[in-house]
Amino acid sequence: MTTLEADIFCADLVRIFRVPSRSGPGVEVQALQGLNLRVEPGELVALVGASGSGKSTLLSILSSLDAPSAGVAQVAGHDLLSMKEKERVQFRRHSVGFVWQQTTRNLLPYLTAAENIAAALVVAGRISATERRRRITELLDLLDVSHCAARRPEAMSGGEQQRVAIAVGLANRPRVLLADEPTGELDDTTSAQVLEAMRAVNRELGVTTLIVTHDPGVSEHVARTVQIRDGRTSTEVLRSTRRDQAGAEEQIAEEYAVLDRVGRLQLPDDFVAALDLRERVRLALEPDHVGVWPGSPSPSDPREDKS
Ligand SMILES: Nc1ncnc2c1ncn2[C@@H]1O[C@H](COP(=O)(O)OP(=O)(O)OP(=O)(O)O)[C@@H](O)[C@H]1O
């Protein structure tokens, strides 16, 4: 296991919440159960999971708002478990940018778009007025919201607010951009525009981007989607484009299961349902793959055919 060059690296990450109870010793909720995730510099990854799967818990840890109970968590070269307060402030100002679902968390309501970006620049350190103006213009152009420069959030659409929020998140040239349900409050068309904007900044600035969402539709906009289930990453879908024999472009989506360090993997729900797999399955090691069959012998089992 190596963290070399990864911009986001989690290994065996565990987060346990202790919930007190008046009548007894209380209960423990294991929100993350040994999560593994590696995101390379410049990647754009969507982390998709149902409600309660651990998405917000992971994002709180990656953004240093919360600390894990055990495991390894590193972002942009910072070790989140050993980080002291001074480093945490630097980390949040310079190494990561954030885009949250609620606009009120992203933008100050009494400032215009340009002033919101200026505020992020000023908080992070000394910057000349000329450089500040240049950076604001550059970011508003990049996110295609120059027309919102002098508007407050209340005078912008939901999609414009989120694109300005991305500009604010990128103001101090972070290595990593973390987005929590950035399209959660938007309709489908506007969501697609915001995701396209994130793709553009990822492509043009090379900023490593992690989008956390419950919306499986996001996976159509990114090359890599990681599924989180029960506090663990379970499967991944990798999308690529290739040319068929006639030279036409075709989109390919391939599903992979995540194998953890001790050899565990989760089968996708639809695979389990299709073969009615339950309780135990039969395994066979073949020269180039592992076969998985329902526990009871079935006519489709190749080993049955041989006998
Ligand atoms: N502060 C807390 N105290 C106790 N349990 C918690 C706490 N925060 C989260 N949990 C539990 O941890 C699990 C994961 O929660 P989390 O909020 O990370 O899921 P999520 O995937 O973000 O869900 P949603 O999409 O609904 O926000 C859930 O069972 C949740 O009830």
The ligand as a Tripos MOL2 file, in Angstrom:
@<TRIPOS>MOLECULE
LIG
   31    33     1     0     0
SMALL
NO_CHARGES

@<TRIPOS>ATOM
      1 N1        -23.2200   12.2630   14.5620 N.pl3     1 LIG1
      2 C1        -23.7110   11.0410   14.4090 C.ar      1 LIG1
      3 N2        -24.0980   10.3120   15.4670 N.ar      1 LIG1
      4 C2        -24.5720    9.0550   15.3210 C.ar      1 LIG1
      5 N3        -24.7080    8.4250   14.1390 N.ar      1 LIG1
      6 C3        -24.3490    9.0890   13.0270 C.ar      1 LIG1
      7 C4        -23.8370   10.4300   13.0910 C.ar      1 LIG1
      8 N4        -23.5630   10.8510   11.8300 N.ar      1 LIG1
      9 C5        -23.8970    9.8190   11.0260 C.ar      1 LIG1
     10 N5        -24.3670    8.7730   11.7300 N.ar      1 LIG1
     11 C6        -24.8020    7.4700   11.1810 C.3       1 LIG1
     12 O1        -23.7800    6.9840   10.3390 O.3       1 LIG1
     13 C7        -24.3470    6.3610    9.1660 C.3       1 LIG1
     14 C8        -23.8160    7.0710    7.9280 C.3       1 LIG1
     15 O2        -24.3540    8.4020    7.9170 O.3       1 LIG1
     16 P1        -23.9920    9.4890    6.7960 P.3       1 LIG1
     17 O3        -24.6760   10.7610    7.1760 O.co2     1 LIG1
     18 O4        -22.5160    9.5300    6.6020 O.co2     1 LIG1
     19 O5        -24.6720    8.8440    5.5040 O.3       1 LIG1
     20 P2        -24.9830    9.5270    4.0980 P.3       1 LIG1
     21 O6        -24.6330    8.5020    3.0600 O.co2     1 LIG1
     22 O7        -24.3140   10.8540    3.9880 O.co2     1 LIG1
     23 O8        -26.5510    9.7300    4.1620 O.3       1 LIG1
     24 P3        -27.4520   10.9260    3.5400 P.3       1 LIG1
     25 O9        -27.3500   10.7970    2.0380 O.co2     1 LIG1
     26 O10       -28.8230   10.6120    4.0520 O.co2     1 LIG1
     27 O11       -26.8900   12.2140    4.0660 O.co2     1 LIG1
     28 C9        -25.8420    6.4270    9.3390 C.3       1 LIG1
     29 O12       -26.2650    5.2220    9.9060 O.3       1 LIG1
     30 C10       -26.0340    7.5860   10.3130 C.3       1 LIG1
     31 O13       -27.2280    7.4140   11.0580 O.3       1 LIG1
@<TRIPOS>BOND
     1     1     2 1
     2     2     3 ar
     3     2     7 ar
     4     3     4 ar
     5     4     5 ar
     6     5     6 ar
     7     6     7 ar
     8     6    10 ar
     9     7     8 ar
    10     8     9 ar
    11     9    10 ar
    12    10    11 1
    13    11    12 1
    14    11    30 1
    15    12    13 1
    16    13    14 1
    17    13    28 1
    18    14    15 1
    19    15    16 1
    20    16    17 2
    21    16    18 1
    22    16    19 1
    23    19    20 1
    24    20    21 2
    25    20    22 1
    26    20    23 1
    27    23    24 1
    28    24    25 2
    29    24    26 1
    30    24    27 1
    31    28    29 1
    32    28    30 1
    33    30    31 1
@<TRIPOS>SUBSTRUCTURE
     1 LIG1         1 GROUP 0 **** ****
